[in-house]
Amino acid sequence: METNKAPKYIFVTGGVTSSLGKGIVASSLGMLLEARGYRVTIQKLDPYINVDPGTLNPYEHGECYVTEDGAETDLDLGHYERFLNRATSRANSVTTGRIYQTVIEKERRGDYLGKTVQVVPHITNEIKRRIKLLGNTGDYDIIITEIGGTVGDIESLPYIESIRQLTWELGEHNSSVIHLTLVPYLAAAGELKTKPTQHSVRTLMENGIHANVLVTRTERHLPKDVKAKFCNVRKENVIESMDADTIYEVPFLLHKQNFDEVVLKGLDLPTDQEPDFTVWNKFLSNHKNPKNEIEIALVGKYVSLHDSYKSITEAFTHAAATCETNVKVRWVYSGDITEDNVGEQLKGVSGILIAPGFGDRGILGKIIAANYARRNNIPTLGICLGMQIMAIEFARNVLGYEKADSAEMDLTTPYPVISLMEDQKDVSDKGGTMRLGNWKCELTPNSKIEKIYNTTEILERHRHRYEFNNDFYDEFVENNFIPVGKNPETELVEILEHNQHPYYIGVQFHPEYKSTVASPHPLFISFIEASLLNKQNDLLNATREKI
């Protein structure tokens, strides 16, 4: 549903507590509006002073998501893409650090003509400029903006003030504010407590913003008399957001309460086009009714916080539905794997994913896991550092270079199978200096990977600094671990594939970033299919042994 009018803006704020699911609510709303024919995008305003999450510890912030144009962003942008099946960009992610960096750079250049630089108007003007960047492209009918943190936080105040100004400047029916809050149930009192939400709405109003819609996170349905306690918000504009079996059910739970219709009416937009849920209904049907089940070991160093690998687990969910298979993930901390216990740690799994990461902690355990998988013909997918681990293990145990390593882990290794690119050797800053975003990759005709993608040229997203060392290229080829994907401009190796193993593939990029509900990634589909076949063969062999 294309319109030639100026885009409408929706702002999603949070109250009472963090981690209520603003990203899922924003993504769900975006999906519902897209299903009605509107062109939608979502952006995230993060109040932390880091310029981006690129240097944040995954334990601190979960995974760092990467856009096609190379922006390192909050993991919520992954939700946006997975729900909308639409790529985001650098313009979809804004942080306080980035805002202040831009304003200070302008001040140093003299752009403000010697004026005193202040939060209002200079910081708020920059925030408003960033919010409107996507709207100015003409590509969207609706821009949803999620504000990180909770109302009342000191660091969120400039964003709240910017929204106050924008809602006034945009005029009536051109913007809407959705406020997500908590309505806790106190078992001792036997009732839902609305006071936290009332205080949160009041704080929002004290800052000059009126919430048009309230979305309440609650364990129980809200009676009509409870909804009436939320001042200045119509009862039909109070939407419940209860826990669901899967995040992909949330759009439907909200739709049943006319969430999308309420929002569109508030923006004075047509609601006559019925939403098309064909793809999602098929996905959810397959997801809820799997015909098979497999267990895949995810071997990584950040496994105690599952959000560190959020895009990987969601990619499993998308591909598993296509394969009508339930994928159970076994979280294996690589630091716990030894030569003596690797068989026990990985016993019974149908496939092994060697996860991405940085630093030398847990590296030996990953190498041992790769060795175990290669020798025992277990389907294996290595992602980014995972591919590098597979290369190191192969160099040590097949090529005979016992001290082979990555220059990231050991600068003195005589066999740097993984090393720095020349243009990275003098880089001192950590943030935003890696090979980031979309890079081309040419696939070898008739290779397994070419058959998986069904094309000879692909675009995939990267986030790494170290590369496969082409000095070892010929030896790998001679010993059947073939570089079957290369960047056409740099000749850098992107994919390694063992041609005498059922499925042993390492990729330097992050395929999980491109997986969505509507477009599951072919690598994850093929990996699940190989793992399923491996399980079936194991069952067949076990049956033969009994006979």
N, C-alpha and C positions, 0 to 999 in steps of 0.2 A: 504494500500500500504506500506508494510514493506520493509525497506532498511537496508542493513548492513553497510551503510556508516555512517560517523560522522554526527551528526545532524546539521541542518542549524539554524541560529539565525536571528530573526527579532527584531529590536528595534523601539519602537514607542515613539516619542518625541512630545512635544507640544510647541507652540509659540503664541505670542501676548497676550493671556489671558488664564486663567485657566477655567475649567468647559466647555470645548468645546466638551467633549465626547470621550476622548482617550480610556477609558475603553470599550465603545460600539464599537468603530472602531476596537480595538484589538480583542474583542469578536467576532465581525462579520467576521473578517478575519479568525480567528480560526475556526469558524463554516464552512466557505466556503472551507477551506483547508481540514477539516475533511470530508466534503461531497465529496471531491475528493479522499478520501481514505488515506490521510496522518494522521499520529499519531501526535497530536498537544497538547501542553500545553501552558499556559500563566502565567507569573509571574509579580508581581508589585514591583517596587522599589519606596518607599516613602521617600521623603527627610526630613521629620520631625524627631526631636530628641527623641520623645517618642519611647520606645522600641517596643510597639505595640499600637493599638487603644483601648486596653482593659480598660484603665482608662480615655479615652477621653469622654467628654460630648457629647451625641448624637446630641445636637444642634450645636456642634462645627464641627462634622465630619460625621454626619449621623450614620447609624447603624454600629455596630461592628459585622462582619461576623466571623463565627467559622468553621474551617476545621475539617475533620474527626479525625485528629491526635491532635486536641485541640489547634491549633494556633488561636489567636484572630487577625483578619486581617481587612484590608480596605474592604469596601462594593463592590469594583470592583471585588474581587474574587468571589462574588456571581454571578455577570454577567458572569464571565468566566465559572463557572459551569453550569449555566442555558443555555448558548449557546452551550457549548461543550458536555453537558451531561457526563462530566468526573470530578471526584473528584480532588480537589486541596489538597495541604499539606502545612506544615510549610515551605518547600523549595520554595513555590510559593509567599511568602511574605517577603520582605526585607525592613527594615527601617534604616535610618541613625543611630538611637539610637542603634539598634541591631549591626550594623557594628562597631561602636565605642566601644560598650560594649565588643565585641569579641576581638578587637585589644588591648584594654586596659588590658583585662584579660591575653592575650598572653604576653604583656609587663611585667605584674606583675609576671608571671611565669618564665620570663627570656627567652622566646622563641626567642627573637630578639638578644640575646647574647650581650646586652648592647648597641646596636646601637640606634641612635637618631630615634625615631618613628615619621614619617611624613605622611602627606596626600598622597604624592607620594614618595615612592611606596606602603606604608603599607596599607593605607585605600583603595586605588584603587585596590591593589592586593586582598584584602578581598572581595571587591565588585565583581571583576571578578570571584573569586572562587565561590561566591554565585550564580552568573548568570549561571555558568557552571555545578552546582550541578545536575540540572534536566537533562542536556544533557549527563552527565556521567552515568546515570542509564541505558541507552540503550533502554528506553521505548518510546522514541519520535523521530520523524523525524525532527520536527520543534519546536523550542522554541521561543515564542513571549514574549518579555520583554517590559512592559510599564513603562516609567519613569514619576513619578509624577511631578507636578509643570510645569513651563515653562522655556524654554531655556533663559539663562541670569540671572535666580535667583541665588543668591549666594549659597544657600543650595544645588542646583542641580549640581554645578560645578564638584564635585568628580565623580558623575555618568556619566556626559558627557565625562569627561576625560577617565574614565574606558571604555566607549563605543569606544572612539577613539582608544585606545590601542587594544581593542578586535577585531575591524574590521580590523586592520592592521595584528594582529596575526593570525586571522582565514583565511586570504587570500581571493583572488578574488572569487566571487560567493558563498561564504559560509556565508555571512551575508548581511543584507539589513537594511536601515534606512528609516522609514516612518515618515514624519513630518506633524503634524496636526496643521493648523493655521486658523486664521479668515480672511475672505475677506468681510469686511463690505460694506453695500450699504448705501450711503448717499443720503437721499431723496432730500435734498436742492440742491445738485449738480446733482442728477439724474444719478449717476454712481457708479459702484463698485470700491472700492479703494484697490489697490494691494500693496501700500507702506508698510503697517504693515507686510505683509507676506515677502516682499523683505528684510526688516530689520531683520526679524526673521531668514530667511535663511542665511543672511549674518552673523548673530551672531553665527549660527551653524557652518558655514564655518570658522569663526575666531577661533573657538574651535577645528578645525581640522576635522570636520565631514561633509561629503557630503550627502545630502538627496537624496535617490534614487527615492522616491515617495512622492509627496505632496498630502495630503488630505485637502481640503479646506472647512471649515464651511461657508456656504453662504446662503443668502435668495433667491438668483437668480442664474440662470444658467450662467456659465462663457463663454463668447464668445471666439472664437479661438485667437483673438488678445490680450485678457486679459491673457489667458494661456501662451502666448508667452513672457509675461513680467517676468515670473518666471525663472530666470537665472539658467543654468546648470541642468535643469530638462526637459526632453522631454515632449511635449504637451500631448502625450498619457499616461504619468505617472502623470498627474495632474488630480486628482479625486475629484469630487464634493461630499460633504456630506451635503445634505439639510435636513431640518426638515421632519420627517415622522409622520404618525398618531400613530404609535407604534414603539418602539425600535426594535421589532422583524421583521420589514420590512427593516431595514437598510442593512442587508446582501444582500438582493435582489437588492436594489438600487445601492449598490457598485458593485455587480456582473454584472449588466447591463452595467457598464463602464469597464468591464474586469479587475477589481481590483485584483482578485485572480490570474488571468492569468499573469498580469504584474509582480506581486510579484514573482510568480513561475519562470518566465523567467529570472528575475534578479538573482535568486538563482540557475539557471541552472538545474531546476527540471522539469520532464515531466508534460505536461498539457493535455495529450490525454484522461485521464479518465474524463468523464462528471460527474458533481456533482449530487448527489442524494438528492433531496429536498422533498421526499415523505412525511415524518413526518411533516416537517415545513409547507408545502403547506396545509396539512389537518388542522394543528393547526390554521394557519392564516385564512383559509376559515371559520372554526367554530367561530373564534374570531370576524371576521368581519360580520358574518351573524347569530347572536344569535336568538334563537326561543323564549327565555324568558328573563325576567329582574327581578332582585331582588335588594333590598338595605340592606346592612349589616352595622351595627354600629361597628366601631373600637374604643373601649374605651381605651384611653391611656393618658399619661402625656406629650408626646412629639409630639402631633399631629400637632403642628404649623410647623414642618419640616417633611414632608412626607417621606423623605429619612431615617428617624429614624426607619421606619418600611418597608424598601424597599423589603426585602425578603418576607414579609407577603403579600404585595400588588401584587408582582409578582406571588406568589403561588396562589393567587386568580385568576389571569389572566390565568395561566396554567390550573387550575382545571375548571374554568368557560368555557373554550373552549371545554373541554371534555364533560361538561354538556350542551353545546350549550346555555349557559346563560350569559347574561351581568350582571356583579356584580358591582353595584354602591356602593362605600364606603362612609359612613357618618362618618366624622371625629369628634369624640366627646371627648372634653377635660374633663378628669375625675374630675378635680378640680372644674368644673362648675356644677357637678351633686349633687343635694340635694334630700332629701326625698320629698320635695314639687314639684320639677320640673322634677323628673326622668321620669314620664309618658310622659311629653312633649318632653324631650330630646331624648327619644327612641321611640317615637310614629311612628308607621307605618313600622318599620324595620322588616325584615323577619328573621334576625339572629343577634347575638351579639358576637363579638370577644373581649375578655378581654386580653389586650396586655401585653407583658412582660415589665420589667423595674426594676429599683432599687430605694431605698429611700422611705420616707414616704409621699412625696407630692402627693396629688390626690388619696391617698389610700381609704379614706372613700367613695369617689364617685364611685370607682370601686366596693366596697362592696355593695353599694346601687344598682348599676347596676346588679350585680350578683343576688341579692335578687329579684329584679324586674323580671329578666329573669327566675329564678327558679319558682317563684310563678305564672308567666303567661305563662309557657310552651313554651317559646321562645327558639329555638335552640341556644345553646351557646357553644363556644369553648374557653377555657382558656389556655393560653400558658405561661409556666414557672411561673412568678409571678401571672399570670392570674389563674392558677390552685390553687396557694396558697390562692389567694383572695377568690376563691370559697369555699375552705376548711374553711377559717376564717368565712365567712358569714354563712356557714352551722352550724359551732360550736356555733355561737352566736344565730342564729334564730331558729334552729331545736333542737340542743342538749341543749340549754338553758344556755350556758356559755357566758354571756353578755360581759365579759372582755376578751374573747378569742382573740388572736392576734398572730402576728409573732414576734419572738424575734428580728428580724431586725428592727421592728417599735417600739416595747416596751419591753425592757429587763426585766421589772418588772411584766409583765403579769402573772397572776396565771394559765393561760391556754395557754401555748405556743404550739398551734396547728402546727405551723411551727417553727422549731428550727435549730440550728447549728449542723452539724455533729461533732462528738468528735474530729476528726482530723483537724477541722477548727477553734476550739475555741482559739487556741494560735497563729493563723496566724495574722500577723500585716501588711504585704505587701498586697496591693490591686491587683496589676497586675499579671495575670497568675497563681493565686492561687486557683481559683474556681474549681468546677467539670466541666471539659471541654472536648469537643470532643465526640466521639462515646462511648456509654455505652449500654450493652445488657439490654433487657427488655423482661421478660416472660409474656405472656398474658393469662388471664383466659379463658379456653375453653368455647365456647358458649356465651361469653360476646359480647356486641355490638362491642367493639373495636377489638376483635378477628375476627369477621365477616368483619369488615372494612378492616383490613390488610390481612385477609385470610391466616393467619399463627399464630403460637403460640410463635414465637421468633423474635424480631426485634432489629435493631441497630439504635439508634437515637442520635443526637448531643445535648450536654448540655452546658449551661453557667450559673451557679448559685452556690451559697454558702449555702443557707438554704434549708431544706428538710421537708417533712411531718413527724410529730412526731408520731411514731408508738404506743405511749402510748394511742392514741385515736383511734387506728385501729378498735377495736371491736365495739366501739360505732358507728362509721361511718357505719360499715357493718350492724349492727342491725337497722339502720335508713335509709337504702337503698342507701347511697352514697358509692359505693363499690370501694375499691382499686383493680382494675382489671389488673394492670401492675406493676411488681416488678423487681428490679434488682436481678438476681439469686445469686450473691455473697454477696451483702450487705443487702438484704431484704428491701432496700429503696423503697418507693412507687413512682412509675413513672406516674401512670394514675389513675384518679378517674372518676367513671361513675355512674350517677344516674339511677337506674333501674326502676324508676316510672316517668320518664320524657322522652319526645320524643327524645331529643338530648341535654344532659347536660354533657359535657366531659371536663375534665381538664387534661393537660399533662405537666409534669415537664420539658420535653425537648423542642427543637425548631424544629418542623417538617418542617417549612418553608425553612430551610437551604437545605433540600434534594430535593425540588421541582425543576424540570427543564421542558423545553418545551417538551422534549421527554418522560419524566417520571413525570407527575403531581402527587403530593402527595395524597395518598388515604384519609387521614384525611380531607384535604381541599375539595376533591370531595364529600365525605360523608356529610360534613358540608353544602356545597352548595345545595346538594340534599335535605337535611332535611329542609333548609331554603326555598327552592322552594316549597316543600310540605306544609310548614307552610303558605306560601303566598296563595297557592291554597285553603287551608282550610279556611283561612280568607275571601277570595273572595266568597267561597261557603256559609259561614255563613252569610256574608253581604247580599248575594242574598236571602237567606232564610228569613232574617229579613224583607227585603222589601216586600216579598210575604206575 
